[in-house]
């Protein structure tokens, strides 16, 4: 049984999200004002639940948007942003040559970008859902016996796969991977002993 609780958060809205561009594993896409407001709301929700300076190990993908979201949240919690651990295994789905392009541009060319329930079809030269599951499972194995609770700031698609693996979701019929239901940007869930609880439902949008 995995030790501690995992608080998994989806970062706030970015300039790519607002412009309807695919960002995937793009490192530097800053938050919008709406994104900062969503991060504020996440920080307040966690502070209301956990109090000041809770015993949390901080984790984030190494993208700017995840680290910006974490910076706002840690202010609310009274924790040191500099003590966070960054791990590329927590980053978003790699979109290959589709990364950075506008959704409308891809869809105008009849490319199958958006799948049902807000998922993204992998790009021909991008990352598959099975590959995401492998890397997040590797991170889970490395942190399985760590004591205490964790706060993890990550992304729309990769967090759905992580949550799916942790809660034993059914394998998706098209993508052959356990994938949890989508949540808006700025949302937080808590997973404890394989069961998920929504801590805060964000005001952002999907897809990732």
N, C-alpha and C positions, 0 to 999 in steps of 0.2 A: 504494500500500500504506500502510495506517495506521501511523503511527509509534508505537513503544512498546507496552507491554502494558496491557490494561484489566482491573483486578480489580473485579468487579461483585458487590456484597454485598446481600443482602436483610436488612432491619432485623430486630431481635428482636421477640418477642411483645409486644403492647400490651394495654391494658385492654379495648379494643374486641374484639381477637381472642379474649381469654379469655371475654368475655361473648357471643361469637358475634353481634357487630354489624358491619354493613358500614361500613367507614371511608372507603374511596375516597380522595378528595383532601382529606379533613378534616385540618386543620393540627395540631390539638392533641390527640393521643391518646398519653399517656405509656406507657413500657415497664413491664411487670410485673417481678417479681423473676426470673421465668424469662427474660424478654427481656434483662435485664441480664446474666444468666448466659450466654446465647447470644452477646451482644456480647463478653463476656470470652473465650469460646472462639474467636470469630473473630479477636480481637486477638492471642491467643496463637498461633493457626495462622499468621497473617501474620508475626508476629515470628519464629517458628521458620523460616519460609521466607525472609524478606527481611532479618532482622537488625534491629539498632537504628538508628533514624533513616534509613530508606531514602529514596531520592530519588523521592518520590511527589507528584503533584499531587492534592490532595484535592477531591473533588466530592461533593455531597449534594443531594437534593431539599430544599426549604425547609420540610419538615414536622418537627415536634418529635421524632417517633419516629426519623427518619433522623439527625437531629442528635445525639440522645442516644446512639444506637448508635455514631456516629462518635466521640463524646467518649470512650467506653470504649476503642474501638480505638486512638485516637491515644495514649492513655496507655501502652498496650502497646508502641507503635512509637516513642515518644519524639518525636512530631510535634506541631506547634502546631495545635490545633483551630481557633483563630481565623483561621488562614490558609486555611481551606477556602472553596471557591467554592460558592455555593448557586444552584441553577437550577430554576425551576418546571417546566421541560421534563422533569425527571427524576421528577416526582411520580407518584402512583398514578392509575389510571383514575378519571375523574370520574363519580360515580354519581348525579348529579342528585338528584331527590326521594327516591331510595332510600337515599342516604347517611345514616348514623347509625341506620338502622332495624335491628331484629333480623332475622336470617335466618329464624327460625321464624315471625315475624309475616308476612313477605313470602311465604314458602312456604305458609303456611296460607291465604293468599288466592289460591293457584294462580298466583303470579307466577314466571316462569322465571328464578330467580336463578343457580343453580349449573349450569354447563354441564359436559360430560364433561371429564376430565383436569384438574379443579380450576379451570377458567376461570370467569369470571363473564359472564353475559349482560349486555350494556349495558342500562342503564335507558332508558325511552322518551325522557327528557329528559337523558340522560347522554352520555358520550363514547364514540365507537366505537373499535374497534381500529385502523382506518385512521387515525383522528385521532391516536391514540397513536404509531403508526408515523411519522407525519409530524413530530411534535414531537421524538421521540428521534432521528430521522434528521437533523433540523435541528441538534440538539446535536452529533451525530457530525460533521457537516460543519464546524461551527465549531471543533471540537477536532482535526480530522483531522491537521493538520500540527504540532500541539504536540509538542515533544520530550519524551522520557522516558515513564515509566509513570504510570498514573492509578489511584486508588482511588475507586470510585463507590458511594455508599450510597443505595439506592433501595428498590423495593417489589416485591411478588409478581407482579402482572400487568404493570406497566410494564417490569420487568426481563426478563420473558419475551419481550416484544416487542423490546426493545433487543437481547437476545441472539439472537433470531431473525433480526433484520435483519443483525447483524454476522456471523453464521455462515452466512447463506444458507439458513435452514430452508425447508422446503416451505410454501407458502401454505396456511393453515388453510381447509378446505373451507367452513366456515360463516362465519368472520369475515374471510376474504379478506385475510389478513395473515400474514407469517411469524412464527410463535410457537414459542419453544423449550419444551422440557419443563419442567414445574414442579419446583421445589426447595423444601425446607422453610425456614421462617424460620431465620435465622442461618447461611445457606449463603453461600459465596463461590466464584465461578468466575474463571478467568483466560482471557481471549481474546487470542490472539496470531496475527496473520496469518490471521484468520478461523477459527481452530480453538480449541475450548473445552476446558478442563481443569478439573475440580472440585478446588478447593484445600481446601475444608472443607465437609462436609455437616452442616447444622444439625439441631437437635433439635425444631424447631417444627412447625407444622402448616400445612395449606392448607385452603380457599382463602385468598385475600389478606384 
